[in-house]
Amino acid sequence: MSYPMIAGILLFFAGVVAARIIGEKGIKFLSIEEKARFLDAFSKYRMYSSFPILGAAILVIAFTFLFPAISALLVILFVLLCLAYLVVINLMTFGKLKSLNPPPEYRRNFIISRMVQYAGFVCFFLLFGYEMLFNCGYMDLLPFGK
């Protein structure tokens, strides 16, 4: 594993951990009743939010084995689908959050934690993608890479 891949993985995990810490600080601004209301309001999100990404990952892996000539294109498609999914989930989450009317301090911490988490996510995919395309020879597998 190369340095860009390791750096991407470390930045991703750092983003997740930092986002958790920031999110936990934001929860301290909620009352006990608000915490219970938020937990109930977002329970279905937590339960079902992983299924689309899991399904897309399974499809990408299956298609990579079935059509290895376009595996790099499939990975790029998967990354784009993940980013689109994150945008949709964020819009739904912010809409739900707006309807719950949390304190401004909580809202600020929530937004900052999401930004930090997604910055780590983007760093991971940029560094990992750079490594895969330019140093591992996947550029030759892209239809427009020749």
mmCIF file of the C-alpha atoms, coordinates in Angstrom:
data_MODEL
# 
_entry.id   MODEL 
# 
loop_
_atom_site.group_PDB 
_atom_site.id 
_atom_site.type_symbol 
_atom_site.label_atom_id 
_atom_site.label_alt_id 
_atom_site.label_comp_id 
_atom_site.label_asym_id 
_atom_site.label_entity_id 
_atom_site.label_seq_id 
_atom_site.pdbx_PDB_ins_code 
_atom_site.Cartn_x 
_atom_site.Cartn_y 
_atom_site.Cartn_z 
_atom_site.occupancy 
_atom_site.B_iso_or_equiv 
_atom_site.pdbx_formal_charge 
_atom_site.auth_seq_id 
_atom_site.auth_comp_id 
_atom_site.auth_asym_id 
_atom_site.auth_atom_id 
_atom_site.pdbx_PDB_model_num 
ATOM 1   C CA . MET A 1 1   ? 0.000   0.000  0.000   1.00 0.00 ? 1   MET A CA 1 
ATOM 2   C CA . SER A 1 2   ? 1.398   3.367  -1.021  1.00 0.00 ? 2   SER A CA 1 
ATOM 3   C CA . TYR A 1 3   ? 1.667   6.601  0.930   1.00 0.00 ? 3   TYR A CA 1 
ATOM 4   C CA . PRO A 1 4   ? -1.303  8.317  -0.794  1.00 0.00 ? 4   PRO A CA 1 
ATOM 5   C CA . MET A 1 5   ? -3.544  5.340  0.046   1.00 0.00 ? 5   MET A CA 1 
ATOM 6   C CA . ILE A 1 6   ? -2.375  5.284  3.669   1.00 0.00 ? 6   ILE A CA 1 
ATOM 7   C CA . ALA A 1 7   ? -2.808  9.058  3.932   1.00 0.00 ? 7   ALA A CA 1 
ATOM 8   C CA . GLY A 1 8   ? -6.301  8.795  2.455   1.00 0.00 ? 8   GLY A CA 1 
ATOM 9   C CA . ILE A 1 9   ? -7.319  6.102  4.924   1.00 0.00 ? 9   ILE A CA 1 
ATOM 10  C CA . LEU A 1 10  ? -5.865  8.027  7.862   1.00 0.00 ? 10  LEU A CA 1 
ATOM 11  C CA . LEU A 1 11  ? -7.583  11.259 6.802   1.00 0.00 ? 11  LEU A CA 1 
ATOM 12  C CA . PHE A 1 12  ? -10.883 9.431  6.420   1.00 0.00 ? 12  PHE A CA 1 
ATOM 13  C CA . PHE A 1 13  ? -10.668 7.917  9.915   1.00 0.00 ? 13  PHE A CA 1 
ATOM 14  C CA . ALA A 1 14  ? -9.474  11.223 11.373  1.00 0.00 ? 14  ALA A CA 1 
ATOM 15  C CA . GLY A 1 15  ? -12.502 12.921 9.824   1.00 0.00 ? 15  GLY A CA 1 
ATOM 16  C CA . VAL A 1 16  ? -14.868 10.324 11.267  1.00 0.00 ? 16  VAL A CA 1 
ATOM 17  C CA . VAL A 1 17  ? -13.358 10.549 14.758  1.00 0.00 ? 17  VAL A CA 1 
ATOM 18  C CA . ALA A 1 18  ? -13.249 14.366 14.743  1.00 0.00 ? 18  ALA A CA 1 
ATOM 19  C CA . ALA A 1 19  ? -16.848 14.504 13.508  1.00 0.00 ? 19  ALA A CA 1 
ATOM 20  C CA . ARG A 1 20  ? -17.944 12.192 16.330  1.00 0.00 ? 20  ARG A CA 1 
ATOM 21  C CA . ILE A 1 21  ? -16.226 14.364 18.913  1.00 0.00 ? 21  ILE A CA 1 
ATOM 22  C CA . ILE A 1 22  ? -17.789 17.536 17.509  1.00 0.00 ? 22  ILE A CA 1 
ATOM 23  C CA . GLY A 1 23  ? -21.204 15.839 17.321  1.00 0.00 ? 23  GLY A CA 1 
ATOM 24  C CA . GLU A 1 24  ? -20.984 14.687 20.930  1.00 0.00 ? 24  GLU A CA 1 
ATOM 25  C CA . LYS A 1 25  ? -20.195 18.238 22.025  1.00 0.00 ? 25  LYS A CA 1 
ATOM 26  C CA . GLY A 1 26  ? -23.288 19.402 20.159  1.00 0.00 ? 26  GLY A CA 1 
ATOM 27  C CA . ILE A 1 27  ? -25.505 16.873 21.935  1.00 0.00 ? 27  ILE A CA 1 
ATOM 28  C CA . LYS A 1 28  ? -24.643 18.536 25.242  1.00 0.00 ? 28  LYS A CA 1 
ATOM 29  C CA . PHE A 1 29  ? -26.688 21.544 24.093  1.00 0.00 ? 29  PHE A CA 1 
ATOM 30  C CA . LEU A 1 30  ? -29.883 19.444 23.968  1.00 0.00 ? 30  LEU A CA 1 
ATOM 31  C CA . SER A 1 31  ? -32.224 18.837 26.862  1.00 0.00 ? 31  SER A CA 1 
ATOM 32  C CA . ILE A 1 32  ? -33.163 15.274 27.827  1.00 0.00 ? 32  ILE A CA 1 
ATOM 33  C CA . GLU A 1 33  ? -36.549 15.670 26.095  1.00 0.00 ? 33  GLU A CA 1 
ATOM 34  C CA . GLU A 1 34  ? -34.888 16.964 22.918  1.00 0.00 ? 34  GLU A CA 1 
ATOM 35  C CA . LYS A 1 35  ? -32.425 14.073 22.931  1.00 0.00 ? 35  LYS A CA 1 
ATOM 36  C CA . ALA A 1 36  ? -35.297 11.582 23.123  1.00 0.00 ? 36  ALA A CA 1 
ATOM 37  C CA . ARG A 1 37  ? -37.222 13.406 20.389  1.00 0.00 ? 37  ARG A CA 1 
ATOM 38  C CA . PHE A 1 38  ? -34.176 13.449 18.090  1.00 0.00 ? 38  PHE A CA 1 
ATOM 39  C CA . LEU A 1 39  ? -33.404 9.792  18.730  1.00 0.00 ? 39  LEU A CA 1 
ATOM 40  C CA . ASP A 1 40  ? -36.965 8.868  17.806  1.00 0.00 ? 40  ASP A CA 1 
ATOM 41  C CA . ALA A 1 41  ? -37.067 11.169 14.759  1.00 0.00 ? 41  ALA A CA 1 
ATOM 42  C CA . PHE A 1 42  ? -33.890 9.753  13.220  1.00 0.00 ? 42  PHE A CA 1 
ATOM 43  C CA . SER A 1 43  ? -34.360 6.067  14.136  1.00 0.00 ? 43  SER A CA 1 
ATOM 44  C CA . LYS A 1 44  ? -35.518 5.034  10.632  1.00 0.00 ? 44  LYS A CA 1 
ATOM 45  C CA . TYR A 1 45  ? -32.659 6.975  9.026   1.00 0.00 ? 45  TYR A CA 1 
ATOM 46  C CA . ARG A 1 46  ? -30.127 5.033  11.058  1.00 0.00 ? 46  ARG A CA 1 
ATOM 47  C CA . MET A 1 47  ? -31.870 1.743  10.380  1.00 0.00 ? 47  MET A CA 1 
ATOM 48  C CA . TYR A 1 48  ? -32.158 2.010  6.603   1.00 0.00 ? 48  TYR A CA 1 
ATOM 49  C CA . SER A 1 49  ? -29.441 4.451  5.530   1.00 0.00 ? 49  SER A CA 1 
ATOM 50  C CA . SER A 1 50  ? -26.769 1.797  4.944   1.00 0.00 ? 50  SER A CA 1 
ATOM 51  C CA . PHE A 1 51  ? -28.795 -0.365 2.560   1.00 0.00 ? 51  PHE A CA 1 
ATOM 52  C CA . PRO A 1 52  ? -28.350 1.738  -0.629  1.00 0.00 ? 52  PRO A CA 1 
ATOM 53  C CA . ILE A 1 53  ? -24.568 1.994  -0.185  1.00 0.00 ? 53  ILE A CA 1 
ATOM 54  C CA . LEU A 1 54  ? -24.285 -1.693 0.666   1.00 0.00 ? 54  LEU A CA 1 
ATOM 55  C CA . GLY A 1 55  ? -26.356 -2.603 -2.389  1.00 0.00 ? 55  GLY A CA 1 
ATOM 56  C CA . ALA A 1 56  ? -24.289 -0.369 -4.664  1.00 0.00 ? 56  ALA A CA 1 
ATOM 57  C CA . ALA A 1 57  ? -21.051 -1.823 -3.265  1.00 0.00 ? 57  ALA A CA 1 
ATOM 58  C CA . ILE A 1 58  ? -22.252 -5.379 -3.893  1.00 0.00 ? 58  ILE A CA 1 
ATOM 59  C CA . LEU A 1 59  ? -23.242 -4.468 -7.450  1.00 0.00 ? 59  LEU A CA 1 
ATOM 60  C CA . VAL A 1 60  ? -19.904 -2.783 -8.146  1.00 0.00 ? 60  VAL A CA 1 
ATOM 61  C CA . ILE A 1 61  ? -17.979 -5.779 -6.816  1.00 0.00 ? 61  ILE A CA 1 
ATOM 62  C CA . ALA A 1 62  ? -20.136 -8.217 -8.824  1.00 0.00 ? 62  ALA A CA 1 
ATOM 63  C CA . PHE A 1 63  ? -19.831 -6.180 -12.019 1.00 0.00 ? 63  PHE A CA 1 
ATOM 64  C CA . THR A 1 64  ? -16.080 -5.818 -11.479 1.00 0.00 ? 64  THR A CA 1 
ATOM 65  C CA . PHE A 1 65  ? -15.752 -9.597 -11.563 1.00 0.00 ? 65  PHE A CA 1 
ATOM 66  C CA . LEU A 1 66  ? -18.186 -9.948 -14.473 1.00 0.00 ? 66  LEU A CA 1 
ATOM 67  C CA . PHE A 1 67  ? -16.734 -7.086 -16.530 1.00 0.00 ? 67  PHE A CA 1 
ATOM 68  C CA . PRO A 1 68  ? -13.097 -6.566 -15.435 1.00 0.00 ? 68  PRO A CA 1 
ATOM 69  C CA . ALA A 1 69  ? -12.323 -4.429 -18.482 1.00 0.00 ? 69  ALA A CA 1 
ATOM 70  C CA . ILE A 1 70  ? -14.444 -1.589 -17.084 1.00 0.00 ? 70  ILE A CA 1 
ATOM 71  C CA . SER A 1 71  ? -13.627 -2.020 -13.396 1.00 0.00 ? 71  SER A CA 1 
ATOM 72  C CA . ALA A 1 72  ? -12.043 1.431  -13.081 1.00 0.00 ? 72  ALA A CA 1 
ATOM 73  C CA . LEU A 1 73  ? -15.115 3.024  -14.618 1.00 0.00 ? 73  LEU A CA 1 
ATOM 74  C CA . LEU A 1 74  ? -17.304 1.091  -12.172 1.00 0.00 ? 74  LEU A CA 1 
ATOM 75  C CA . VAL A 1 75  ? -15.283 2.331  -9.214  1.00 0.00 ? 75  VAL A CA 1 
ATOM 76  C CA . ILE A 1 76  ? -15.621 5.914  -10.428 1.00 0.00 ? 76  ILE A CA 1 
ATOM 77  C CA . LEU A 1 77  ? -19.354 5.356  -10.866 1.00 0.00 ? 77  LEU A CA 1 
ATOM 78  C CA . PHE A 1 78  ? -19.567 3.959  -7.338  1.00 0.00 ? 78  PHE A CA 1 
ATOM 79  C CA . VAL A 1 79  ? -17.791 7.002  -5.907  1.00 0.00 ? 79  VAL A CA 1 
ATOM 80  C CA . LEU A 1 80  ? -20.145 9.322  -7.767  1.00 0.00 ? 80  LEU A CA 1 
ATOM 81  C CA . LEU A 1 81  ? -23.148 7.343  -6.528  1.00 0.00 ? 81  LEU A CA 1 
ATOM 82  C CA . CYS A 1 82  ? -21.810 7.567  -2.962  1.00 0.00 ? 82  CYS A CA 1 
ATOM 83  C CA . LEU A 1 83  ? -21.415 11.328 -3.259  1.00 0.00 ? 83  LEU A CA 1 
ATOM 84  C CA . ALA A 1 84  ? -24.932 11.683 -4.715  1.00 0.00 ? 84  ALA A CA 1 
ATOM 85  C CA . TYR A 1 85  ? -26.266 9.514  -1.888  1.00 0.00 ? 85  TYR A CA 1 
ATOM 86  C CA . LEU A 1 86  ? -24.540 11.696 0.704   1.00 0.00 ? 86  LEU A CA 1 
ATOM 87  C CA . VAL A 1 87  ? -26.080 14.817 -0.812  1.00 0.00 ? 87  VAL A CA 1 
ATOM 88  C CA . VAL A 1 88  ? -29.583 13.295 -0.756  1.00 0.00 ? 88  VAL A CA 1 
ATOM 89  C CA . ILE A 1 89  ? -29.206 11.978 2.804   1.00 0.00 ? 89  ILE A CA 1 
ATOM 90  C CA . ASN A 1 90  ? -27.891 15.354 3.968   1.00 0.00 ? 90  ASN A CA 1 
ATOM 91  C CA . LEU A 1 91  ? -30.813 17.198 2.402   1.00 0.00 ? 91  LEU A CA 1 
ATOM 92  C CA . MET A 1 92  ? -33.254 14.812 4.085   1.00 0.00 ? 92  MET A CA 1 
ATOM 93  C CA . THR A 1 93  ? -31.415 15.077 7.415   1.00 0.00 ? 93  THR A CA 1 
ATOM 94  C CA . PHE A 1 94  ? -31.268 18.868 7.328   1.00 0.00 ? 94  PHE A CA 1 
ATOM 95  C CA . GLY A 1 95  ? -34.972 19.005 6.460   1.00 0.00 ? 95  GLY A CA 1 
ATOM 96  C CA . LYS A 1 96  ? -35.811 16.771 9.422   1.00 0.00 ? 96  LYS A CA 1 
ATOM 97  C CA . LEU A 1 97  ? -33.468 18.748 11.646  1.00 0.00 ? 97  LEU A CA 1 
ATOM 98  C CA . LYS A 1 98  ? -35.110 22.005 10.613  1.00 0.00 ? 98  LYS A CA 1 
ATOM 99  C CA . SER A 1 99  ? -38.540 20.632 11.517  1.00 0.00 ? 99  SER A CA 1 
ATOM 100 C CA . LEU A 1 100 ? -37.271 19.633 14.984  1.00 0.00 ? 100 LEU A CA 1 
ATOM 101 C CA . ASN A 1 101 ? -36.010 23.198 15.595  1.00 0.00 ? 101 ASN A CA 1 
ATOM 102 C CA . PRO A 1 102 ? -32.886 22.437 17.658  1.00 0.00 ? 102 PRO A CA 1 
ATOM 103 C CA . PRO A 1 103 ? -30.899 25.078 19.526  1.00 0.00 ? 103 PRO A CA 1 
ATOM 104 C CA . PRO A 1 104 ? -28.524 27.071 17.267  1.00 0.00 ? 104 PRO A CA 1 
ATOM 105 C CA . GLU A 1 105 ? -25.467 25.692 19.083  1.00 0.00 ? 105 GLU A CA 1 
ATOM 106 C CA . TYR A 1 106 ? -26.498 22.137 18.283  1.00 0.00 ? 106 TYR A CA 1 
ATOM 107 C CA . ARG A 1 107 ? -27.222 23.013 14.665  1.00 0.00 ? 107 ARG A CA 1 
ATOM 108 C CA . ARG A 1 108 ? -23.813 24.685 14.303  1.00 0.00 ? 108 ARG A CA 1 
ATOM 109 C CA . ASN A 1 109 ? -21.968 21.682 15.778  1.00 0.00 ? 109 ASN A CA 1 
ATOM 110 C CA . PHE A 1 110 ? -24.005 19.315 13.612  1.00 0.00 ? 110 PHE A CA 1 
ATOM 111 C CA . ILE A 1 111 ? -23.093 21.174 10.420  1.00 0.00 ? 111 ILE A CA 1 
ATOM 112 C CA . ILE A 1 112 ? -19.420 21.413 11.379  1.00 0.00 ? 112 ILE A CA 1 
ATOM 113 C CA . SER A 1 113 ? -19.277 17.706 12.223  1.00 0.00 ? 113 SER A CA 1 
ATOM 114 C CA . ARG A 1 114 ? -20.790 16.806 8.847   1.00 0.00 ? 114 ARG A CA 1 
ATOM 115 C CA . MET A 1 115 ? -18.341 19.062 7.027   1.00 0.00 ? 115 MET A CA 1 
ATOM 116 C CA . VAL A 1 116 ? -15.371 17.497 8.832   1.00 0.00 ? 116 VAL A CA 1 
ATOM 117 C CA . GLN A 1 117 ? -16.624 13.967 8.176   1.00 0.00 ? 117 GLN A CA 1 
ATOM 118 C CA . TYR A 1 118 ? -17.195 14.606 4.476   1.00 0.00 ? 118 TYR A CA 1 
ATOM 119 C CA . ALA A 1 119 ? -13.858 16.369 4.122   1.00 0.00 ? 119 ALA A CA 1 
ATOM 120 C CA . GLY A 1 120 ? -12.201 13.162 5.335   1.00 0.00 ? 120 GLY A CA 1 
ATOM 121 C CA . PHE A 1 121 ? -14.364 11.166 2.920   1.00 0.00 ? 121 PHE A CA 1 
ATOM 122 C CA . VAL A 1 122 ? -13.392 13.383 -0.025  1.00 0.00 ? 122 VAL A CA 1 
ATOM 123 C CA . CYS A 1 123 ? -9.688  13.260 0.934   1.00 0.00 ? 123 CYS A CA 1 
ATOM 124 C CA . PHE A 1 124 ? -9.848  9.472  1.015   1.00 0.00 ? 124 PHE A CA 1 
ATOM 125 C CA . PHE A 1 125 ? -11.425 9.180  -2.411  1.00 0.00 ? 125 PHE A CA 1 
ATOM 126 C CA . LEU A 1 126 ? -9.168  11.794 -3.986  1.00 0.00 ? 126 LEU A CA 1 
ATOM 127 C CA . LEU A 1 127 ? -5.956  10.222 -2.673  1.00 0.00 ? 127 LEU A CA 1 
ATOM 128 C CA . PHE A 1 128 ? -7.113  6.649  -3.247  1.00 0.00 ? 128 PHE A CA 1 
ATOM 129 C CA . GLY A 1 129 ? -8.427  7.526  -6.716  1.00 0.00 ? 129 GLY A CA 1 
ATOM 130 C CA . TYR A 1 130 ? -5.211  9.315  -7.619  1.00 0.00 ? 130 TYR A CA 1 
ATOM 131 C CA . GLU A 1 131 ? -3.205  6.274  -6.600  1.00 0.00 ? 131 GLU A CA 1 
ATOM 132 C CA . MET A 1 132 ? -5.456  3.845  -8.463  1.00 0.00 ? 132 MET A CA 1 
ATOM 133 C CA . LEU A 1 133 ? -5.567  5.897  -11.660 1.00 0.00 ? 133 LEU A CA 1 
ATOM 134 C CA . PHE A 1 134 ? -2.021  7.152  -11.967 1.00 0.00 ? 134 PHE A CA 1 
ATOM 135 C CA . ASN A 1 135 ? 0.202   4.756  -10.034 1.00 0.00 ? 135 ASN A CA 1 
ATOM 136 C CA . CYS A 1 136 ? -1.617  1.411  -10.351 1.00 0.00 ? 136 CYS A CA 1 
ATOM 137 C CA . GLY A 1 137 ? -2.297  1.574  -14.078 1.00 0.00 ? 137 GLY A CA 1 
ATOM 138 C CA . TYR A 1 138 ? -6.066  1.893  -13.944 1.00 0.00 ? 138 TYR A CA 1 
ATOM 139 C CA . MET A 1 139 ? -5.959  4.915  -16.258 1.00 0.00 ? 139 MET A CA 1 
ATOM 140 C CA . ASP A 1 140 ? -5.410  2.520  -19.154 1.00 0.00 ? 140 ASP A CA 1 
ATOM 141 C CA . LEU A 1 141 ? -8.650  0.720  -18.306 1.00 0.00 ? 141 LEU A CA 1 
ATOM 142 C CA . LEU A 1 142 ? -10.776 3.839  -18.669 1.00 0.00 ? 142 LEU A CA 1 
ATOM 143 C CA . PRO A 1 143 ? -12.398 4.252  -22.090 1.00 0.00 ? 143 PRO A CA 1 
ATOM 144 C CA . PHE A 1 144 ? -11.129 7.846  -22.302 1.00 0.00 ? 144 PHE A CA 1 
ATOM 145 C CA . GLY A 1 145 ? -7.769  7.233  -20.571 1.00 0.00 ? 145 GLY A CA 1 
ATOM 146 C CA . LYS A 1 146 ? -5.786  6.180  -23.639 1.00 0.00 ? 146 LYS A CA 1 
# 
